[in-house]
Amino acid sequence: MEMLVQIDFLIGVDQDLVQAKRIVQEALTSSRYIHVKRPWTVLVNSVTQDGYFAVRLRAKAYVLDVKFEKAFESDVTERVMEG
């Protein structure tokens, strides 16, 4: 019933990567839907989006049950946007 969920966030190449990664990590690990006994990670790489360079932060974590996938995505996204 567990499911790995991937959520992508883009920031500008001139933005504070350390702070952005911290915000994503905190949002990810504080969500009530995360399966805390399973591994999680935030991966960073550069991408081109609509002709612009950006930095992608890819959050990956497991949820306790497949039915929480969308709620988890929404919860983490809202927390990142507030951060």
Buried (B, 14 or more C-beta within 10 A) or exposed (E): EEBEBEBEBEBEEEEEEEEBBEBBBBBBBEBEBBBEEEEBEBEEEEEEEEEEEBBBBBBBBBBBEEEBBEEBBEBBBEBBEEE
